[in-house]
Protein backbone atom coordinates (compact mmCIF):
# COMPACT_ATOMS: atom_id res chain seq x y z
CA UNK A 1 0.00 0.00 0.00
CA UNK A 2 1.57 3.27 -1.12
CA UNK A 3 1.76 6.31 1.15
CA UNK A 4 -0.60 4.86 3.74
CA UNK A 5 0.82 3.63 7.05
CA UNK A 6 -0.92 0.44 8.15
CA UNK A 7 -0.53 1.31 11.80
CA UNK A 8 -3.11 4.08 11.40
CA UNK A 9 -5.85 1.48 11.40
CA UNK A 10 -5.22 0.78 15.09
CA UNK A 11 -5.49 4.41 16.15
CA UNK A 12 -9.22 4.98 16.56
CA UNK A 13 -9.85 8.71 16.78
CA UNK A 14 -6.18 9.50 17.26
CA UNK A 15 -5.50 12.67 15.32
CA UNK A 16 -1.93 13.30 14.19
CA UNK A 17 -1.41 17.00 14.80
CA UNK A 18 1.32 17.14 12.20
CA UNK A 19 -1.32 16.38 9.56
CA UNK A 20 -3.69 19.22 10.46
CA UNK A 21 -6.60 19.79 8.11
CA UNK A 22 -5.46 23.00 6.41
CA UNK A 23 -6.73 21.69 3.04
CA UNK A 24 -10.04 20.72 4.64
CA UNK A 25 -10.47 24.34 5.65
CA UNK A 26 -10.13 25.38 2.03
CA UNK A 27 -7.03 27.46 2.62
CA UNK A 28 -8.41 29.20 5.71
CA UNK A 29 -6.17 29.68 8.74
CA UNK A 30 -5.84 26.57 10.87
CA UNK A 31 -6.17 28.25 14.24
CA UNK A 32 -8.49 26.56 16.73
CA UNK A 33 -11.87 28.28 16.73
CA UNK A 34 -13.55 28.98 20.05
CA UNK A 35 -16.44 26.53 19.99
CA UNK A 36 -18.70 26.88 23.03
CA UNK A 37 -20.75 23.93 24.21
CA UNK A 38 -23.50 23.34 21.67
CA UNK A 39 -27.10 23.79 22.69
CA UNK A 40 -28.82 22.85 19.47
CA UNK A 41 -32.48 21.90 19.29
CA UNK A 42 -33.82 19.17 17.02
CA UNK A 43 -36.85 19.96 14.88
CA UNK A 44 -38.90 17.27 13.16
CA UNK A 45 -39.52 18.34 9.54
CA UNK A 46 -40.89 15.27 7.74
CA UNK A 47 -42.10 11.71 8.25
CA UNK A 48 -42.53 8.70 5.98
CA UNK A 49 -45.02 6.10 7.22
CA UNK A 50 -43.70 3.10 5.28
CA UNK A 51 -40.69 3.89 3.05
CA UNK A 52 -37.21 4.53 4.43
CA UNK A 53 -35.11 7.43 3.17
CA UNK A 54 -31.37 7.86 3.22
CA UNK A 55 -30.87 11.28 1.63
CA UNK A 56 -32.46 14.72 1.68
CA UNK A 57 -31.83 17.95 -0.20
CA UNK A 58 -33.50 21.34 -0.56
CA UNK A 59 -33.59 23.96 -3.29
CA UNK A 60 -33.04 27.64 -2.62
CA UNK A 61 -36.81 28.23 -2.61
CA UNK A 62 -37.36 25.55 0.02
CA UNK A 63 -38.54 22.55 -1.99
CA UNK A 64 -37.48 19.35 -0.28
CA UNK A 65 -36.59 16.04 -1.94
CA UNK A 66 -35.64 12.67 -0.48
CA UNK A 67 -34.10 9.48 -1.87
CA UNK A 68 -35.81 6.19 -1.01
CA UNK A 69 -33.61 3.20 -1.91
CA UNK A 70 -34.95 -0.28 -2.56
CA UNK A 71 -33.28 -1.90 0.43
CA UNK A 72 -34.43 -5.36 1.63
CA UNK A 73 -37.97 -5.09 2.93
CA UNK A 74 -38.51 -1.73 1.24
CA UNK A 75 -38.61 -2.69 -2.43
CA UNK A 76 -41.98 -1.04 -3.16
CA UNK A 77 -40.73 2.53 -3.17
CA UNK A 78 -41.04 5.42 -5.64
CA UNK A 79 -37.23 5.83 -5.33
CA UNK A 80 -37.30 9.66 -5.26
CA UNK A 81 -39.96 11.91 -3.75
CA UNK A 82 -40.73 15.54 -3.18
CA UNK A 83 -41.74 16.26 0.40
CA UNK A 84 -44.58 18.75 0.14
CA UNK A 85 -45.33 21.48 2.66
CA UNK A 86 -48.38 19.54 3.86
CA UNK A 87 -46.19 16.51 4.56
CA UNK A 88 -47.31 14.45 1.58
CA UNK A 89 -44.72 12.48 -0.39
CA UNK A 90 -45.05 12.80 -4.16
CA UNK A 91 -43.04 10.60 -6.58
CA UNK A 92 -40.58 12.78 -8.47
CA UNK A 93 -40.32 13.69 -11.30
CA UNK A 94 -43.24 11.31 -11.87
CA UNK A 95 -44.33 8.93 -14.57
CA UNK A 96 -42.12 6.07 -15.70
CA UNK A 97 -39.13 7.37 -13.77
CA UNK A 98 -40.75 6.24 -10.52
CA UNK A 99 -42.36 3.03 -11.78
CA UNK A 100 -39.42 0.65 -12.23
CA UNK A 101 -40.08 -3.05 -11.67
CA UNK A 102 -37.94 -6.17 -11.97
CA UNK A 103 -37.46 -6.94 -15.64
CA UNK A 104 -37.34 -3.33 -16.81
CA UNK A 105 -34.08 -2.10 -18.37
CA UNK A 106 -33.67 0.74 -15.88
CA UNK A 107 -32.27 3.08 -18.51
CA UNK A 108 -35.05 5.63 -18.15
CA UNK A 109 -36.35 4.83 -14.70
CA UNK A 110 -34.96 4.87 -11.18
CA UNK A 111 -33.85 1.43 -10.05
CA UNK A 112 -31.98 2.02 -6.81
CA UNK A 113 -31.63 5.70 -5.95
CA UNK A 114 -29.07 5.94 -3.17
CA UNK A 115 -28.48 9.71 -2.93
CA UNK A 116 -29.97 13.06 -3.88
CA UNK A 117 -28.31 16.45 -3.70
CA UNK A 118 -28.64 20.05 -4.85
CA UNK A 119 -25.57 22.21 -5.42
CA UNK A 120 -26.87 25.29 -7.25
CA UNK A 121 -30.19 25.78 -5.48
CA UNK A 122 -32.18 24.86 -8.59
CA UNK A 123 -31.26 21.49 -10.09
CA UNK A 124 -31.14 18.26 -8.14
CA UNK A 125 -28.94 15.25 -8.81
CA UNK A 126 -30.19 11.71 -8.21
CA UNK A 127 -27.66 8.87 -7.98
CA UNK A 128 -29.03 5.54 -9.21
CA UNK A 129 -27.08 2.38 -8.44
CA UNK A 130 -28.92 0.53 -11.20
CA UNK A 131 -29.38 -2.59 -9.08
CA UNK A 132 -31.36 -3.67 -6.04
CA UNK A 133 -30.29 -6.16 -3.36
CA UNK A 134 -31.30 -9.67 -4.35
CA UNK A 135 -31.42 -8.75 -8.04
CA UNK A 136 -27.78 -8.10 -8.86
CA UNK A 137 -28.03 -8.85 -12.59
CA UNK A 138 -25.96 -6.27 -14.44
CA UNK A 139 -28.15 -4.02 -16.60
CA UNK A 140 -26.11 -1.81 -18.98
CA UNK A 141 -27.10 1.84 -18.64
CA UNK A 142 -29.09 1.37 -15.43
CA UNK A 143 -26.28 2.65 -13.20
CA UNK A 144 -26.36 6.41 -13.69
CA UNK A 145 -26.87 9.83 -12.22
CA UNK A 146 -29.52 12.23 -13.38
CA UNK A 147 -29.86 16.02 -13.30
CA UNK A 148 -33.40 17.40 -12.87
CA UNK A 149 -34.44 21.04 -13.26
CA UNK A 150 -36.92 21.75 -10.46
CA UNK A 151 -38.27 24.80 -12.34
CA UNK A 152 -39.62 22.59 -15.11
CA UNK A 153 -39.58 19.24 -13.27
CA UNK A 154 -37.86 17.79 -16.33
CA UNK A 155 -34.72 15.70 -16.78
CA UNK A 156 -31.86 17.94 -17.94
CA UNK A 157 -29.35 15.20 -18.58
CA UNK A 158 -28.70 11.57 -17.78
CA UNK A 159 -25.15 10.34 -17.32
CA UNK A 160 -24.69 6.60 -17.93
CA UNK A 161 -21.51 4.65 -18.60
CA UNK A 162 -19.95 1.55 -20.06
CA UNK A 163 -18.11 -1.16 -18.17
CA UNK A 164 -14.83 0.78 -18.32
CA UNK A 165 -16.31 3.22 -15.81
CA UNK A 166 -18.98 1.12 -14.11
CA UNK A 167 -18.16 -2.60 -14.44
CA UNK A 168 -20.40 -5.41 -13.16
CA UNK A 169 -20.47 -5.30 -9.37
CA UNK A 170 -19.90 -1.55 -9.23
CA UNK A 171 -22.55 0.75 -7.74
CA UNK A 172 -22.54 4.52 -7.50
CA UNK A 173 -23.08 5.62 -3.90
CA UNK A 174 -23.04 9.42 -3.69
CA UNK A 175 -22.03 12.53 -5.60
CA UNK A 176 -20.35 15.90 -5.13
CA UNK A 177 -19.81 18.50 -7.82
CA UNK A 178 -17.22 21.21 -8.21
CA UNK A 179 -17.17 23.35 -11.34
CA UNK A 180 -17.54 21.19 -14.44
CA UNK A 181 -16.76 17.89 -12.73
CA UNK A 182 -18.77 15.39 -10.75
CA UNK A 183 -17.07 13.10 -8.24
CA UNK A 184 -18.74 9.86 -7.19
CA UNK A 185 -17.93 6.95 -4.91
CA UNK A 186 -18.43 3.35 -6.00
CA UNK A 187 -19.48 1.35 -2.95
CA UNK A 188 -20.06 -1.86 -4.88
CA UNK A 189 -16.57 -2.68 -6.10
CA UNK A 190 -14.62 0.17 -4.48
CA UNK A 191 -13.43 3.10 -6.60
CA UNK A 192 -13.77 6.82 -7.29
CA UNK A 193 -15.36 8.00 -10.55
CA UNK A 194 -14.79 11.47 -11.98
CA UNK A 195 -17.11 12.73 -14.73
CA UNK A 196 -16.64 15.71 -17.04
CA UNK A 197 -20.16 17.17 -16.98
CA UNK A 198 -19.71 18.89 -20.34
CA UNK A 199 -18.53 15.86 -22.31
CA UNK A 200 -20.06 13.10 -20.20
CA UNK A 201 -16.75 11.26 -20.11
CA UNK A 202 -16.05 9.27 -16.96
CA UNK A 203 -12.74 8.22 -15.43
CA UNK A 204 -12.43 5.40 -12.91
CA UNK A 205 -9.75 5.90 -10.25
CA UNK A 206 -8.36 3.99 -7.25
CA UNK A 207 -10.27 0.80 -8.10
CA UNK A 208 -9.61 -1.79 -5.42
CA UNK A 209 -7.24 0.48 -3.51
CA UNK A 210 -7.01 0.12 0.27
CA UNK A 211 -8.62 3.54 0.68
CA UNK A 212 -11.69 2.60 -1.40
CA UNK A 213 -12.29 -0.95 -0.16
CA UNK A 214 -13.54 -2.07 3.23
CA UNK A 215 -10.71 -3.15 5.52
CA UNK A 216 -12.67 -3.86 8.70
CA UNK A 217 -16.22 -4.61 9.77
CA UNK A 218 -18.58 -1.70 10.23
CA UNK A 219 -19.82 -1.04 13.76
CA UNK A 220 -23.52 -0.43 14.38
CA UNK A 221 -25.40 0.47 17.55
CA UNK A 222 -24.27 -1.09 20.84
CA UNK A 223 -20.82 -1.50 19.21
CA UNK A 224 -21.98 -4.64 17.40
CA UNK A 225 -20.37 -5.41 14.01
CA UNK A 226 -22.69 -5.13 11.00
CA UNK A 227 -23.17 -8.73 9.88
CA UNK A 228 -25.60 -10.31 7.41
CA UNK A 229 -27.97 -13.13 8.44
CA UNK A 230 -25.59 -15.61 6.79
CA UNK A 231 -22.74 -14.44 9.01
CA UNK A 232 -20.90 -12.48 6.34
CA UNK A 233 -19.85 -8.89 7.14
CA UNK A 234 -21.92 -6.08 5.65
CA UNK A 235 -19.72 -4.67 2.90
CA UNK A 236 -19.83 -1.02 1.87
CA UNK A 237 -16.77 0.13 -0.05
CA UNK A 238 -16.13 3.78 -1.05
CA UNK A 239 -19.03 5.69 0.47
CA UNK A 240 -18.83 9.12 2.12
CA UNK A 241 -17.23 11.93 0.13
CA UNK A 242 -16.70 15.69 0.37
CA UNK A 243 -14.81 18.38 -1.52
CA UNK A 244 -12.92 21.09 0.36
CA UNK A 245 -14.45 24.58 0.07
CA UNK A 246 -11.68 25.70 -2.29
CA UNK A 247 -12.14 22.63 -4.50
CA UNK A 248 -8.53 21.50 -4.07
CA UNK A 249 -9.07 18.29 -2.11
CA UNK A 250 -11.35 15.30 -2.42
CA UNK A 251 -12.13 13.60 0.91
CA UNK A 252 -13.54 10.08 0.98
CA UNK A 253 -13.82 6.87 2.96
CA UNK A 254 -15.53 3.53 3.15
CA UNK A 255 -18.49 3.54 5.53
CA UNK A 256 -16.21 2.06 8.19
CA UNK A 257 -13.42 4.61 7.68
CA UNK A 258 -10.67 5.78 7.85
CA UNK A 259 -10.93 9.11 6.04
CA UNK A 260 -8.51 9.82 3.17
CA UNK A 261 -7.89 12.67 0.75
CA UNK A 262 -6.41 13.14 -2.71
CA UNK A 263 -6.04 16.31 -4.81
CA UNK A 264 -8.99 16.79 -7.16
CA UNK A 265 -6.65 17.80 -10.00
CA UNK A 266 -4.88 14.45 -9.69
CA UNK A 267 -8.16 12.55 -9.94
CA UNK A 268 -9.47 14.36 -13.00
CA UNK A 269 -6.27 14.77 -15.05
CA UNK A 270 -6.18 11.94 -17.57
CA UNK A 271 -2.48 12.49 -18.18
CA UNK A 272 -1.73 11.42 -14.61
CA UNK A 273 -1.24 7.67 -14.34
CA UNK A 274 -3.15 5.48 -11.93
CA UNK A 275 0.12 4.71 -10.16
CA UNK A 276 0.66 8.42 -9.54
CA UNK A 277 -2.90 8.84 -8.26
CA UNK A 278 -2.30 6.09 -5.72
CA UNK A 279 0.89 7.75 -4.55
CA UNK A 280 -1.04 10.98 -3.98
CA UNK A 281 -3.50 9.41 -1.50
CA UNK A 282 -3.10 10.70 2.04
CA UNK A 283 -4.47 9.36 5.31
CA UNK A 284 -6.49 11.97 7.22
CA UNK A 285 -8.34 10.61 10.24
CA UNK A 286 -9.51 7.31 11.72
CA UNK A 287 -13.23 7.96 11.64
CA UNK A 288 -15.83 5.71 13.26
CA UNK A 289 -18.43 3.99 11.07
CA UNK A 290 -20.50 6.75 9.47
CA UNK A 291 -23.92 6.98 7.86
CA UNK A 292 -23.38 10.32 6.15
CA UNK A 293 -21.36 13.53 6.07
CA UNK A 294 -21.52 17.20 5.08
CA UNK A 295 -18.89 19.92 4.94
CA UNK A 296 -19.46 23.60 5.61
CA UNK A 297 -17.84 26.72 4.16
CA UNK A 298 -15.31 26.82 7.01
CA UNK A 299 -14.14 23.29 6.37
CA UNK A 300 -15.89 21.65 9.33
CA UNK A 301 -16.80 18.05 8.53
CA UNK A 302 -20.11 16.93 10.07
CA UNK A 303 -20.51 13.19 10.63
CA UNK A 304 -23.59 11.08 11.33
CA UNK A 305 -22.15 8.26 13.43
CA UNK A 306 -23.49 4.71 13.24
CA UNK A 307 -22.47 3.31 16.64
CA UNK A 308 -24.17 6.07 18.60
CA UNK A 309 -27.04 8.49 17.93
CA UNK A 310 -25.05 11.62 17.34
CA UNK A 311 -23.68 14.18 14.94
CA UNK A 312 -20.01 14.83 15.55
CA UNK A 313 -17.79 17.32 13.76
CA UNK A 314 -14.14 17.19 12.71
CA UNK A 315 -12.81 20.73 13.09
CA UNK A 316 -10.16 22.38 10.88
CA UNK A 317 -7.68 22.25 13.77
CA UNK A 318 -8.04 18.46 14.03
CA UNK A 319 -10.30 18.31 17.08
CA UNK A 320 -13.48 16.25 17.11
CA UNK A 321 -16.54 17.47 19.00
CA UNK A 322 -19.98 15.95 19.52
CA UNK A 323 -22.42 18.55 18.28
CA UNK A 324 -25.54 16.71 19.42
CA UNK A 325 -26.36 13.27 20.83
CA UNK A 326 -30.01 12.28 20.89
CA UNK A 327 -31.90 8.96 20.79
CA UNK A 328 -33.78 10.22 17.73
CA UNK A 329 -30.57 10.15 15.69
CA UNK A 330 -29.93 6.39 15.48
CA UNK A 331 -29.21 5.65 11.84
CA UNK A 332 -28.59 9.19 10.56
CA UNK A 333 -27.67 9.20 6.88
CA UNK A 334 -26.89 11.67 4.05
CA UNK A 335 -26.60 15.13 5.66
CA UNK A 336 -27.41 18.43 3.95
CA UNK A 337 -26.71 22.06 4.89
CA UNK A 338 -29.12 24.73 3.67
CA UNK A 339 -28.37 28.35 2.81
CA UNK A 340 -29.97 29.45 6.10
CA UNK A 341 -27.53 27.12 7.90
CA UNK A 342 -29.77 24.30 8.99
CA UNK A 343 -28.30 20.81 9.06
CA UNK A 344 -30.86 18.27 7.80
CA UNK A 345 -30.59 14.66 8.99
CA UNK A 346 -32.57 11.91 7.24
CA UNK A 347 -32.94 8.88 9.49
CA UNK A 348 -32.62 5.75 7.38
CA UNK A 349 -32.25 3.54 10.46
CA UNK A 350 -29.66 1.54 8.54
CA UNK A 351 -28.24 0.29 11.84
CA UNK A 352 -31.70 -1.07 12.74
CA UNK A 353 -32.18 -3.16 9.58
CA UNK A 354 -32.48 -6.90 10.04
CA UNK A 355 -29.95 -7.10 7.20
CA UNK A 356 -27.12 -6.09 9.56
CA UNK A 357 -28.17 -7.79 12.80
CA UNK A 358 -26.36 -11.07 12.10
CA UNK A 359 -27.63 -14.67 12.24
CA UNK A 360 -30.95 -14.80 14.03
CA UNK A 361 -31.04 -11.02 14.36
CA UNK A 362 -34.35 -9.18 14.39
CA UNK A 363 -35.32 -5.90 12.79
CA UNK A 364 -35.16 -2.90 15.10
CA UNK A 365 -36.97 -0.57 12.68
CA UNK A 366 -39.55 1.78 14.16
CA UNK A 367 -42.11 3.71 12.14
CA UNK A 368 -42.45 6.32 10.79
CA UNK A 369 -39.12 7.26 9.27
CA UNK A 370 -38.14 10.82 10.06
CA UNK A 371 -36.09 13.78 8.89
CA UNK A 372 -34.75 16.11 11.57
CA UNK A 373 -32.91 19.39 11.40
CA UNK A 374 -31.19 21.86 13.69
CA UNK A 375 -29.73 25.32 13.29
CA UNK A 376 -25.95 25.31 13.19
CA UNK A 377 -24.33 27.38 15.95
CA UNK A 378 -22.83 30.67 14.79
CA UNK A 379 -19.29 29.29 15.04
CA UNK A 380 -19.93 27.02 12.06
CA UNK A 381 -20.23 27.92 8.41
CA UNK A 382 -22.91 27.44 5.80
CA UNK A 383 -23.04 25.47 2.56
CA UNK A 384 -19.98 25.52 0.34
CA UNK A 385 -20.10 27.43 -2.95
CA UNK A 386 -18.88 25.10 -5.64
CA UNK A 387 -19.94 27.32 -8.54
CA UNK A 388 -22.08 24.71 -10.28
C-alpha positions in Angstrom: 0.0 0.0 0.0 1.6 3.3 -1.1 1.8 6.3 1.1 -0.6 4.9 3.7 0.8 3.6 7.0 -0.9 0.4 8.1 -0.5 1.3 11.8 -3.1 4.1 11.4 -5.9 1.5 11.4 -5.2 0.8 15.1 -5.5 4.4 16.2 -9.2 5.0 16.6 -9.9 8.7 16.8 -6.2 9.5 17.3 -5.5 12.7 15.3 -1.9 13.3 14.2 -1.4 17.0 14.8 1.3 17.1 12.2 -1.3 16.4 9.6 -3.7 19.2 10.5 -6.6 19.8 8.1 -5.5 23.0 6.4 -6.7 21.7 3.0 -10.0 20.7 4.6 -10.5 24.3 5.7 -10.1 25.4 2.0 -7.0 27.5 2.6 -8.4 29.2 5.7 -6.2 29.7 8.7 -5.8 26.6 10.9 -6.2 28.3 14.2 -8.5 26.6 16.7 -11.9 28.3 16.7 -13.6 29.0 20.1 -16.4 26.5 20.0 -18.7 26.9 23.0 -20.8 23.9 24.2 -23.5 23.3 21.7 -27.1 23.8 22.7 -28.8 22.8 19.5 -32.5 21.9 19.3 -33.8 19.2 17.0 -36.8 20.0 14.9 -38.9 17.3 13.2 -39.5 18.3 9.5 -40.9 15.3 7.7 -42.1 11.7 8.3 -42.5 8.7 6.0 -45.0 6.1 7.2 -43.7 3.1 5.3 -40.7 3.9 3.1 -37.2 4.5 4.4 -35.1 7.4 3.2 -31.4 7.9 3.2 -30.9 11.3 1.6 -32.5 14.7 1.7 -31.8 18.0 -0.2 -33.5 21.3 -0.6 -33.6 24.0 -3.3 -33.0 27.6 -2.6 -36.8 28.2 -2.6 -37.4 25.5 0.0 -38.5 22.6 -2.0 -37.5 19.3 -0.3 -36.6 16.0 -1.9 -35.6 12.7 -0.5 -34.1 9.5 -1.9 -35.8 6.2 -1.0 -33.6 3.2 -1.9 -35.0 -0.3 -2.6 -33.3 -1.9 0.4 -34.4 -5.4 1.6 -38.0 -5.1 2.9 -38.5 -1.7 1.2 -38.6 -2.7 -2.4 -42.0 -1.0 -3.2 -40.7 2.5 -3.2 -41.0 5.4 -5.6 -37.2 5.8 -5.3 -37.3 9.7 -5.3 -40.0 11.9 -3.7 -40.7 15.5 -3.2 -41.7 16.3 0.4 -44.6 18.7 0.1 -45.3 21.5 2.7 -48.4 19.5 3.9 -46.2 16.5 4.6 -47.3 14.5 1.6 -44.7 12.5 -0.4 -45.1 12.8 -4.2 -43.0 10.6 -6.6 -40.6 12.8 -8.5 -40.3 13.7 -11.3 -43.2 11.3 -11.9 -44.3 8.9 -14.6 -42.1 6.1 -15.7 -39.1 7.4 -13.8 -40.8 6.2 -10.5 -42.4 3.0 -11.8 -39.4 0.6 -12.2 -40.1 -3.0 -11.7 -37.9 -6.2 -12.0 -37.5 -6.9 -15.6 -37.3 -3.3 -16.8 -34.1 -2.1 -18.4 -33.7 0.7 -15.9 -32.3 3.1 -18.5 -35.1 5.6 -18.1 -36.4 4.8 -14.7 -35.0 4.9 -11.2 -33.8 1.4 -10.0 -32.0 2.0 -6.8 -31.6 5.7 -6.0 -29.1 5.9 -3.2 -28.5 9.7 -2.9 -30.0 13.1 -3.9 -28.3 16.5 -3.7 -28.6 20.1 -4.8 -25.6 22.2 -5.4 -26.9 25.3 -7.2 -30.2 25.8 -5.5 -32.2 24.9 -8.6 -31.3 21.5 -10.1 -31.1 18.3 -8.1 -28.9 15.3 -8.8 -30.2 11.7 -8.2 -27.7 8.9 -8.0 -29.0 5.5 -9.2 -27.1 2.4 -8.4 -28.9 0.5 -11.2 -29.4 -2.6 -9.1 -31.4 -3.7 -6.0 -30.3 -6.2 -3.4 -31.3 -9.7 -4.4 -31.4 -8.8 -8.0 -27.8 -8.1 -8.9 -28.0 -8.8 -12.6 -26.0 -6.3 -14.4 -28.1 -4.0 -16.6 -26.1 -1.8 -19.0 -27.1 1.8 -18.6 -29.1 1.4 -15.4 -26.3 2.7 -13.2 -26.4 6.4 -13.7 -26.9 9.8 -12.2 -29.5 12.2 -13.4 -29.9 16.0 -13.3 -33.4 17.4 -12.9 -34.4 21.0 -13.3 -36.9 21.7 -10.5 -38.3 24.8 -12.3 -39.6 22.6 -15.1 -39.6 19.2 -13.3 -37.9 17.8 -16.3 -34.7 15.7 -16.8 -31.9 17.9 -17.9 -29.4 15.2 -18.6 -28.7 11.6 -17.8 -25.1 10.3 -17.3 -24.7 6.6 -17.9 -21.5 4.7 -18.6 -20.0 1.5 -20.1 -18.1 -1.2 -18.2 -14.8 0.8 -18.3 -16.3 3.2 -15.8 -19.0 1.1 -14.1 -18.2 -2.6 -14.4 -20.4 -5.4 -13.2 -20.5 -5.3 -9.4 -19.9 -1.5 -9.2 -22.6 0.7 -7.7 -22.5 4.5 -7.5 -23.1 5.6 -3.9 -23.0 9.4 -3.7 -22.0 12.5 -5.6 -20.4 15.9 -5.1 -19.8 18.5 -7.8 -17.2 21.2 -8.2 -17.2 23.3 -11.3 -17.5 21.2 -14.4 -16.8 17.9 -12.7 -18.8 15.4 -10.8 -17.1 13.1 -8.2 -18.7 9.9 -7.2 -17.9 7.0 -4.9 -18.4 3.3 -6.0 -19.5 1.4 -2.9 -20.1 -1.9 -4.9 -16.6 -2.7 -6.1 -14.6 0.2 -4.5 -13.4 3.1 -6.6 -13.8 6.8 -7.3 -15.4 8.0 -10.5 -14.8 11.5 -12.0 -17.1 12.7 -14.7 -16.6 15.7 -17.0 -20.2 17.2 -17.0 -19.7 18.9 -20.3 -18.5 15.9 -22.3 -20.1 13.1 -20.2 -16.8 11.3 -20.1 -16.0 9.3 -17.0 -12.7 8.2 -15.4 -12.4 5.4 -12.9 -9.8 5.9 -10.2 -8.4 4.0 -7.2 -10.3 0.8 -8.1 -9.6 -1.8 -5.4 -7.2 0.5 -3.5 -7.0 0.1 0.3 -8.6 3.5 0.7 -11.7 2.6 -1.4 -12.3 -1.0 -0.2 -13.5 -2.1 3.2 -10.7 -3.2 5.5 -12.7 -3.9 8.7 -16.2 -4.6 9.8 -18.6 -1.7 10.2 -19.8 -1.0 13.8 -23.5 -0.4 14.4 -25.4 0.5 17.6 -24.3 -1.1 20.8 -20.8 -1.5 19.2 -22.0 -4.6 17.4 -20.4 -5.4 14.0 -22.7 -5.1 11.0 -23.2 -8.7 9.9 -25.6 -10.3 7.4 -28.0 -13.1 8.4 -25.6 -15.6 6.8 -22.7 -14.4 9.0 -20.9 -12.5 6.3 -19.9 -8.9 7.1 -21.9 -6.1 5.7 -19.7 -4.7 2.9 -19.8 -1.0 1.9 -16.8 0.1 -0.1 -16.1 3.8 -1.0 -19.0 5.7 0.5 -18.8 9.1 2.1 -17.2 11.9 0.1 -16.7 15.7 0.4 -14.8 18.4 -1.5 -12.9 21.1 0.4 -14.5 24.6 0.1 -11.7 25.7 -2.3 -12.1 22.6 -4.5 -8.5 21.5 -4.1 -9.1 18.3 -2.1 -11.4 15.3 -2.4 -12.1 13.6 0.9 -13.5 10.1 1.0 -13.8 6.9 3.0 -15.5 3.5 3.1 -18.5 3.5 5.5 -16.2 2.1 8.2 -13.4 4.6 7.7 -10.7 5.8 7.8 -10.9 9.1 6.0 -8.5 9.8 3.2 -7.9 12.7 0.7 -6.4 13.1 -2.7 -6.0 16.3 -4.8 -9.0 16.8 -7.2 -6.6 17.8 -10.0 -4.9 14.5 -9.7 -8.2 12.6 -9.9 -9.5 14.4 -13.0 -6.3 14.8 -15.0 -6.2 11.9 -17.6 -2.5 12.5 -18.2 -1.7 11.4 -14.6 -1.2 7.7 -14.3 -3.2 5.5 -11.9 0.1 4.7 -10.2 0.7 8.4 -9.5 -2.9 8.8 -8.3 -2.3 6.1 -5.7 0.9 7.7 -4.5 -1.0 11.0 -4.0 -3.5 9.4 -1.5 -3.1 10.7 2.0 -4.5 9.4 5.3 -6.5 12.0 7.2 -8.3 10.6 10.2 -9.5 7.3 11.7 -13.2 8.0 11.6 -15.8 5.7 13.3 -18.4 4.0 11.1 -20.5 6.7 9.5 -23.9 7.0 7.9 -23.4 10.3 6.1 -21.4 13.5 6.1 -21.5 17.2 5.1 -18.9 19.9 4.9 -19.5 23.6 5.6 -17.8 26.7 4.2 -15.3 26.8 7.0 -14.1 23.3 6.4 -15.9 21.7 9.3 -16.8 18.0 8.5 -20.1 16.9 10.1 -20.5 13.2 10.6 -23.6 11.1 11.3 -22.2 8.3 13.4 -23.5 4.7 13.2 -22.5 3.3 16.6 -24.2 6.1 18.6 -27.0 8.5 17.9 -25.1 11.6 17.3 -23.7 14.2 14.9 -20.0 14.8 15.6 -17.8 17.3 13.8 -14.1 17.2 12.7 -12.8 20.7 13.1 -10.2 22.4 10.9 -7.7 22.3 13.8 -8.0 18.5 14.0 -10.3 18.3 17.1 -13.5 16.2 17.1 -16.5 17.5 19.0 -20.0 15.9 19.5 -22.4 18.5 18.3 -25.5 16.7 19.4 -26.4 13.3 20.8 -30.0 12.3 20.9 -31.9 9.0 20.8 -33.8 10.2 17.7 -30.6 10.1 15.7 -29.9 6.4 15.5 -29.2 5.7 11.8 -28.6 9.2 10.6 -27.7 9.2 6.9 -26.9 11.7 4.1 -26.6 15.1 5.7 -27.4 18.4 3.9 -26.7 22.1 4.9 -29.1 24.7 3.7 -28.4 28.4 2.8 -30.0 29.4 6.1 -27.5 27.1 7.9 -29.8 24.3 9.0 -28.3 20.8 9.1 -30.9 18.3 7.8 -30.6 14.7 9.0 -32.6 11.9 7.2 -32.9 8.9 9.5 -32.6 5.7 7.4 -32.3 3.5 10.5 -29.7 1.5 8.5 -28.2 0.3 11.8 -31.7 -1.1 12.7 -32.2 -3.2 9.6 -32.5 -6.9 10.0 -30.0 -7.1 7.2 -27.1 -6.1 9.6 -28.2 -7.8 12.8 -26.4 -11.1 12.1 -27.6 -14.7 12.2 -31.0 -14.8 14.0 -31.0 -11.0 14.4 -34.4 -9.2 14.4 -35.3 -5.9 12.8 -35.2 -2.9 15.1 -37.0 -0.6 12.7 -39.5 1.8 14.2 -42.1 3.7 12.1 -42.5 6.3 10.8 -39.1 7.3 9.3 -38.1 10.8 10.1 -36.1 13.8 8.9 -34.7 16.1 11.6 -32.9 19.4 11.4 -31.2 21.9 13.7 -29.7 25.3 13.3 -26.0 25.3 13.2 -24.3 27.4 15.9 -22.8 30.7 14.8 -19.3 29.3 15.0 -19.9 27.0 12.1 -20.2 27.9 8.4 -22.9 27.4 5.8 -23.0 25.5 2.6 -20.0 25.5 0.3 -20.1 27.4 -2.9 -18.9 25.1 -5.6 -19.9 27.3 -8.5 -22.1 24.7 -10.3 
